[in-house]
């Protein structure tokens, strides 16, 4: 016990040092675009968001109560990581644990590249890692002691995981798959009931909003199969886990047997997540970091098997330990201006501050990219919003609908496709800007239409009925001098969008506030590369083509 106490003290000292290092990285590394987006989450707290569950927004909000700037987004993430690693330590340590064991454990934990990165970069993965570590701790206690208290804590952790990121359901499913006997235990079901109860506000939010997050993740992200999606997966995982650490993980998994139920669960999570997301590569590009939660059970496997493996200990000393130096160098580079600006790690502030000087007190308008509007707001503190485009995707801005407040008001549009824009050079940055005193947006207009059939030939001229509803509090002028509105046909397939013109039988002049207008249009079916498409109608202003109708499946032969 005395040795374990010394091991605990050593690890606490090491984790404190890691916390300080993460604090420095978080303070001096320029904010990333996704983090700026989550900053807006923190300013608009809700039970859910278009892209993610709500916990990231709450953490950013709490960070903002304590700090400004980058730490105002990252502090809670920085604070959570030492506890994440400590929870795993509590899971694996024993009465015979020594200081040497603690050092080995710390080396392993620091060798996971993305696990290290999420110690100072705020994403939904950071709280997912925190609650996954806590979940594994109480899961081990539960299968050992079968106590109701531990089952309830499992429920709390499952809710925390699910409030962080939907990948939580994959982890929970893999845990149950590895230990089917859990489903026969009443106490485990009580834990599940606890999780559902705590998660109920988010479930209600999803139902009330029409399940937008699930539509986005399970439907909108589907893409055409590309062999590169499968081929790039494992090289990307080398970057996530560290090539040497990943080799050691696979060596431990395939070299040793796992008779203990907890270790079986750890192996199932690691292999299950890696194979699950590799299989996802058949339908879409898989972001490398989606597997980062597997780092925690992998850490458990490495630590447990290294205690009795001369090879793993030697491999760690010769390869994994030196790799920490490379990770440390990478941390230093991230707080400098050495990386090319197009990678997004530095050089953004000057551009957005320049844009802020151009806009003055007027709100900034962007098209398509939530990153631009988010970064502008972060660096300048001024109002900005984005009009989602069918060539990109919807975002949380479609729920906030900030542009409603600025109809017929002065704004500055930062978009080179806006006719009449000027390229203004300020502080060495050339920026395309257009100032208007009478802004008009049609992003919230709704179009209903019906097709007589869903099968067409190339060059067919189709005629269809449509109805456009104006939900704004102002009239929409289709012949606006700066923002005229046209109808377009949209063809969508696997993240590729084709926009083609429509012809109105009877031109539309003005749609009064709250009114609807019905009409007839014709459009010619274009020659495209495939057969199956999703068809929609969209309203286009000079710099944006919006989401205005539902998509319906069609075939073009």
N, C-alpha and C positions, 0 to 999 in steps of 0.2 A: 504493500500500500504506500509505503514511503517513497519507493521508486516511481510509482504512478503519480504521486503528488509532485515530484520533481519534473516528471515528463509534462504534466499539466502546466507547470510554471514556465517551462521552456517554450511550450507551444503558445501560451498567452503572450510571452515576450515577442515571439516571432510574428504572431498575428497582429500585435500592436505595431510592429515595424511595417508589416504589410499595409495596415490601415493608413499609416502616415504616407507611405509611397503612393497608395491609391488616392489619397487626399491631394497630393501634389499633382498627380496626373489629372485628376478631376478639375483642379483649379486652373491649371495652365494649358490644358488641351482645349482647343477651340471646339465649341459646340457642334455636334453633328446634326444633319438635317432632320432625321427622325426624332432626335432628342428635342429639337425646337418644336416639332409637332406635338410631342408629349407635354411640352411646356404649356401648350394651349389646352390640353386635356386638364392640366392642373388649374387652369383659369376657368374652366367650365365643368365643374364636377358633376358627374352623373353616374347612374348605375350601369352604364355601358357606353361603348363607342362603336362607330362603324367598323373599325379595324380590329379592336381588341376589347377584352374585359376591362373593368374600371380601375383595378388596383394601381396600375402605373400612374394614372392621373392623380390618385390620392397621395402617392409617394412624392410626386413632383410638387404637389400642393404643400405638403409638410416641409419639403426641402426649401420651398420658397418662403415659408414663414421664418426660416432661420438665416438664409443667405440670399444674395442677389447673384446675377450672372450665372456662370456655369455651375457653381456649387448650389445655386438655387434650383437646379434641375437634378443634380447628381448626388447630393449629400446623403440622402437616405439609402441610395444604392451603395455608396461607399461604406456606410455604417453597417449595412446588412451582410456584406461578404465575410468579414471575420466570424460572424455568428454562423453563417452557412457552413464554413469549414469546421468551426467548433462543434456544431451539431453532429457532423460526420465523425469527428474525433470521439465524441461521447458514445457514438454507436459502435465503434470498433475497438476502443481501448479495453484493457482488462486489468486485473490486479497485478499482472506481471509486466505491465508496460514500462519501458525504460525511456530515458532521455534519447537514446539512439533511435528508438522506435518513433518518438515524436519528431525527430529531425527527418527521418525517412518519410514519414507521413507528410510533413510540410513540403519536402522536395517534390513529392508526387503532386500535391495539391497545386503548387505553383507552376507545374510543368504543363498543365492543360491551358492551351493558348486562349480559347474563348472564355473559359472559366475565369482566367486572370483579367481579361478585358472587361468582363461584366462586373468587375470590382470597382470600376470608375466610369463606365459608360452606361447610361440609363436606357434600358429597354425592358419590355415585359419579361424577358428571360431572367432578369435579376431577382424579382420576387418569386418567380417560378422556382429558381434554384434554392432560395431561402426556405420556402415551404416544402419543397421536395426533400431537402436535408432533414427538416423537422419531422416530416412524414416517415422517412426511413427509420429515424430514431424511435418513434413510437410504434411503428410497425414491428420492429424487432422486439420491443418490450411486450407488445400484445401477443405475438406468437410464442413468446417465452412464458409469460405469466397469465395470459388470458384474463386481464383485468378490465372492468368496464371503463375505468378512468382512461386507460390507454386507448380503448376503442373510441371514446368520445374525442380524445385528442387527435386520433386519426381522422375523424370526421371534420374537425376544425382545420386540420392541415389540407385535407382534400378540397375543402371550400376555398382555402387560401390559394392553393395551386390553380384551381379553376378560375378564381377571380384574377389571377395573374395572366394566364395564357391557356388557350384551349388544348394545347398539347398535354395538359394535365390529364385529360381523359385517356390518352394513349398510355401514359405511365400507370394510371390506376388500372386500366384494362390489363396491362401486362403483369401487374402485381397479382391480380385475381387469377389470370391464366397460369401463373407459376405456382399458385397455391389455391386450387379449386375448393379445398376444404373450408376456406373462409366463408363460402356461400352457405355452409351448413351451420354457421355459428351465429346465434342470435345477437350476441354483443357486437359482432361486426356489422350486422344490419342496423343496429342502433346507431353505430358510427356513420353509416351511410345516410340514415335519416337525419342525423345532426348536420351532415354536409349539405343535404338537400334543403333543409330549413334555412341554413345560413346563406345558401345560394339563391333562395327564392326571389329576392328583389331583382337579381339580374335576369332570372328566367322570365319574370313578369315584364321586365323591360324589353327583352327579346321578342316576346309575344306581341306586346303593344306596338313594336316597331316593324313587325313582319319578318323577324329573324334576319336582319341585314348582314350581320357578321358571318353567319353560316353561309348565306348566299354568296358573300364575297370570297370566303376561303374555300368553299367546296365546289362552287360553280364558276365564278368569274375568273379564277386563276387557272382553270383548265386550258391547256395549250395543245397544239399539234405535237404528236410524238416526234422527238428528235433523239437520235442515238447519242448525241453529245450530252443530253441530260443524264444518261446513265453512265457515260464514260467520265464525265467531270465529277461525279459524285464522290468517288473514293479519294481522288487528289484533294478535293475540298475538305474531306474529313481529316486528311493529314494536317491541314492547316488548323482545323478546329481543335484537334486533340494533341497535336505535336507528333510528328512522325515517329520519334523514338518512343513516346508514351503509348501511342496506338499499337506499335509493335509489341511492347511489353504487355499490353492488355490482352491482345490476341494470343500471345504466348501463354499467359496465365490461364486464359479460358480453355484453350485446347490442350494444354499440357497437364493440367490438374483436374481431379474429380471434385465435384461439389455435392457433398452429401447433406450438409446443413441446409435447412429450408431457407434461411435468410440469404445465404450465399447463392442458392438456386434462384431466388427472386432477383438478386443483383445481376446475375448473368442474363436472366430473361429480359430485364429492362434494357441492358446494354445491347444485346444482340437483337432484341425485338425492335428497338428504336432505329438501330442502324439499318436493319433489313426493311423495316416498314417504310422509311423515307427513301431508301434506294428504290423500292417498288413504286413510290410516288413519282419517281423519275420517268415512268412510262407515260404519265399524263401532263407533267409540267416540270419547269425548272425548280429544283429543290434548293432553297437557301441553305448555305453551309451550316449556319448556327442553329438550325431547327433541332439538331441532335444534341445540343449542349447539355441538356439535363442528364444525359447518359454519362456525363463526366463524373457525377457523384457516385453512382453504383460502381463505375469503373475504378474510381479512387478506392472504394472499399475492397474490391477484388485485388487490386495491385498491392495494397497495404497488407492484406491478410496473407496472400501467397508469397510475398517477398520475405516474410518472416522465416519461412522454411525453404527458401530457394536461394542457393548460392549464386546461381546464374542471374536471377533478377537483381540481386543486390549488387553484383559486379556490373551488370548492364546499366543499372541506375547510376553508379559511380562514374562509369566511363562515357555514357552518352546522355542520359536524362539530366543529370546535374549540370554538365557543361551547357546544355541547351537553355538553361535558365539565364545564362549570360546573354544569349541571343534575344530572349524575350525581354530582358532588361534594356538592352540596346534599342529594341523596337519601342519600348515605352518612352525612352528619351527622345527618339526621332519624332514620336507623335506630338510632343510639345514644342517642336521646332518648326521652321518653315522649309525643311529640307525636302519634304515630299511634294510632288507636283500638285498644283491646286485643283486639277480636275478630279483627283481622288476624293476630295471633299473633307480632308482632315484639317486644312488650314486655308487662309487667304480669302475666306468668305466675308469677314467683317467689313473690310474696306469697301467691297462692292455694295453691300446692303446699306452701309452708312451713307455712301454716295447717293444711292437711290432715295434714302430718307431725306437728304438735302434737296434733291430735286422735287420730291413730293411736298415737302414742307408739312403743313398741318392737314393736308388732304389724305384720305385713305388710298392705299396702294392696291391695285387690282392686277391679279395674275390669271393666266389661263392654264388649266391642265395640271400643273405641278403644285401639290400641297407643300412641297419642300420650300419653294420660293417664298410663298406667303408666310410660312412659319418662321423661316430664318429672318425675313424682313422684320416681323414683329418682335422676334427675340432681340435682335441687335439694336433696333430703333425704339422699341417700346410703343410704336404707333400702330394704328389700325390697318389691317390688311385682310384680304380674302382672296379666294381663288374660285373661278368658275370652272367646274369640272367639264372635261371634254370627252366625247365618245372615243377619241383616239387614245385616251389614257384610261382612267377608272374613276369611280366615285370615291369620295373621302368623307371624313367627318364634317368638312365644310358644307356638304350637302344637307347635313342635319342642322347645323347652326344657321345656315342661310343668311349670313351677315349682309349679303348684297341687297337684301330687301330694304334696309335702312337708307340706301343711297340711290334709289331710283330718282331720276331727274335732279340729282345733286352733283356737285363737282367732285371729281376723282382724278387720279393719275393712273394710266394704264401702262404697265411695263410689258410690252409685247411688240416684237418687231413685225408681226403680221398685221398690226393695226394701221390702216392707211393714214398717212399724214403724220406718222410718228417722227420724232427727231432723235438722232443719235447724239446724246449729250455726253461730253467728256468732263468728268469731275474727279478730282483726286487720282487722276491717272486711269480711271475706269470709264469705258465707253458704254453707255446704257441707252437702250431704245425706250423712249418715253412718249406718251401722248396725254396731254391734259385736256379734259373736257369739263364744261360747266353743266352738262345735261346728260348724265350717264343713263343708259338704258340696258337692262339685262333681261333675258328671257329664259333663264335657266330653270325657273320654277313653273313655267307654262306647261300644261299637260295636254298631250295629244292622244285621242282615242281614234282607232281606225279598224277597219275590218277588211280582210282579203277574201275574195270569192273562192280562191283555192290556194294551195301552197306549192304547186308545181308549175314551173315556168321554163320557157325556152329563152336562150340568149336572143336579145333584140325584141322580145315581146314588149308591147306597150300595155301596161296595166293601168286600169282606172280604179280608183278606190275612194270611198267616202271617208271623211275625217271630221273630227270636232276638236277645236282648240279651246281650252279653258284658261282664262287669265285669273290667277289667284292673288295677284298683286293689288295693292291699294291705289294704284295709279293706272292710267290708260297705257296700252302698249301700241306704239305707232310703227306699223310695218314699213312706212316710208320715212322713217327718222333720217334727218340730214347726216348724222354721224354714225348711227347704229341701225341701219335698215335691216329688216328681218326677212329671211327667205326660208322656204321649206326644202329639206334635203332628205333623200332616201339613204339609209345606212345599212350596209351589209357587214356583218361581223362573223369572223371565224377564227377561233384560237388566237385571240389577242391581236388579230389583224383586222383593221377597220377600213372600209372603202366607202367614200361619200360621193353620191351622185345627185344631180339636180332633179327637181320636180317642177312641173308646170301646173299652176292653179287655173282651173276653168274660169273662176271668178276671183279676181285679185282681192286681197284683204287690205283694208286701209287702217282702221283702228279697232282694237278690241278693248272695250271699256273695262274698267276695274271690276272684277268679279263676274264679268260676262263670259259667254261662250259663243263661238262662231263655228258653224258647220260649212263644209264645202266639199268639192270634188277636185282631185288632182290626177295627173297622169305622170308616169315615169317609165323610162325604158330600162329593161333588164340588161345590165352590162355583161360583157364577157369576163368572167373571173376564172381563177385557176381550179376551183373545186366545185362540188355539187351542193353540199349541205352548208347553209348559212342561216344566221339569225337576222331578221329584217326588222327595221324600225324606222320611224319618222323623227326627224330632228329639226329644231329651229336654229338657224345659223345667223350670227351677227358677224361683222367683219373679222374678228379675231378669235371667235369661239363657236364650236358646234356642240350643243349640249345634249344631255339625256332628257328627252321630253316624252317618250312613249315607252311602252313595253316592247320587248323583242319577241318576235314570233318565228318559229322555224320554217324555212322554205327550202325547196330544191330547185337548182338551176341546171337544166340539161342541155 
